[in-house]
Amino acid sequence: MNTTKKLISLALSGAMCVSLAACGAGSESTTAEGATVYRTLYSSEVTTLNYLTTSLTNEYAIGANVVDCLVEYDSYGNIIPSLAESWESNDDMTEWTFHIRQGVKWVDKDGNEVADVTANDWVSTAQYVNDARNAADNQYMYSTGAVVKNAQAYYDYTAYLLTLETLGLATGENAVDDAGDPIEVVDPVDADSIGVKAVDDYTLVYTLDQPCPFFLSVLSYTSYMPVYGPFLEECGDQFGLDNENLLYNGAYILSSYLPQQERVLTKNQSYWDKDNVFIDEIRQTYNAEATNVSVSMYQSDEVDYAAVPSDLLDAMLADESTANLVHGSRPDVSFSYFYSFNFDPQFDEQYEPENWKLAVNNENFRKAIMAALDRVKALTVSEPYNPSDLLNNTITPANFAVGGGKDYTQYDALLSYTQGDSFDEAKAIEYRDAAKAELTAEGATFPVKVLMPYNPSTTNWDKECQVVEQQIEGLLGSDFIDIIVQAGPETGFLSAVRRGGDYALMKCNWGADYADPQTWTEPFVADNSYGFWDLSEDPETQALFAEYSAKVDEAKAIYDDDAARYTAFAEAEAMIIEHAIAIPFSVSAGDGYIISDLNPMEGEYAPYGVALQRYKYQHLSDTSVSMEEFETAYKEWEEARAQAIASTEE
């Protein structure tokens, strides 16, 4: 079998198909009984199967395959119908109506039909998730970006009741907590007032507090998955405890669930779209040493997937018997990494916070660091073979958001950054000299101390910091800048360091919540915990922040013209980069280097929600692909995706 040709032809033909997998199957591994079985190991057990409350990938990866959403995605990120056959919104996009697919069944772990899927199942979800008693980690999706009417108000009211119940108090004006502080009274809000209504069994309406052109993209989060209300009520606290306390309407049923032994996902024979489910069984076996043994087990044909540890990678690529099995993975653009300047330093006097305030508010100083940072060199620490694949030239990654028929990063305001490289030795020296003259006049002292902490529990972060320190100091001069690399706490790093402002310059990341550039503005707006730009006391920095905020508000107000909305957001984001408020760095490496018999370009694609965790549309091949084959297929996928995006606007 020529795997290269198979992957390339799939990627090219995919532009004309809803899914790559729909265009033809490859050679698949089967059991003696003829069933296609995909075998993997796992080393981290889930704490719950309750998809309505979890925001952990390890946990919702199961829910993603056993419960369908209103919408799903093709292999290029286009939204397509799932349990909603069609939908429409009102003119200002504050009311969204979904027409539910009829004939879809809820089944139990043995495949027995229990009930029909109806619009009421999403009402049950909304009322459950927004009840504070259920402690749903994903509840914020009803109030961030997309704001569902009365969802947060109901949550706040139930949180108030929960506080009183915990303290053994009755509602009233004079209730106080254990410290004697008064508990603020919250007016009653009824669950039925939440803006999620079943007009009839197959018509579902969401009412929002503000226009939301990207609302469809929040619907594949766990907090918007349906649940059969009577079953949920019957289970009570036992819901999601095991596979018997779940119902299924998705591509698979969790037919076996033995903690720290195995999980078996079996094809749902009652599934409404079972012709697009090509793997009959996913068998996941627990092994505490999965990372260490998966490669050898792949070679002995015991599993069909293995993550390649970094200490084995060089040897496997040099070995003819394994070199053609190892390949990279598609970069994960759901996270963006950037170096953040802290405008409100809260670190110790020994690191000279007042001197840092002078420096960080000087644009030429920030630009000098930005131009001096060789991001490719820094990325070789974690990605020695293809570091440029992870490079991110904008805050919003390429291949994330699409509007007006093109990728967001291709809009005019961002295009020069998308196609360029901020690393420029000559410019770095020019900015340094200008900054030194300006800062000297303001009374700053040199070298400027730059506290740059890292989390010691994150692999290779310390090494990356050392490379950055040596490279920037080597270019700008240690008489100008003194980068102080320091290990932060292994636990509570986020709260103590980033949120606590205990840094001068640090690599940060942000994860997207929905398919719109608005989600990437959140680290830079008022009251954020990234960089504290809004807290700067410098007049020029304050003016720049005000200008950026106004542009973001302008962009948010545009809901009926994707091109105009994206243009405005691109102009706002360009301000962040042009003035070096933050330095775009990279996207995530995804699964890293792997051996896998799954075609990596076939499945659903969306860098948010649960799409990337689903096995629907994927085929199982009889071998893995090489590095070269994967790179070729990935480039073809990018080209085909661009064509598919453009075709949606024709």
PyMOL commands that set and color helices and strands:
alter all, ss='L'
color gray80, all
select helices_A, chain A and resi 3-16+20-23+57-66+120-129+132-134+139-142+151-167+191-193+215-218+222-224+229-238+243-245+274-276+290-299+310-318+320-323+349-351+353-360+363-372+375-379+387-390+408-410+412-418+425-442+461-476+493-498+517-524+533-535+539-556+562-578+611-613+627-648
alter helices_A, ss='H'
color red, helices_A
select strands_A, chain A and resi 37-42+71-73+79-81+84-89+95-100+105-107+113-116+196-200+203-207+252-258+262-267+281-286+305-307+332-341+402-403+406-407+448-454+481-487+505-511+582-588+594-596
alter strands_A, ss='S'
color yellow, strands_A
deselect
rebuild
show_as cartoon
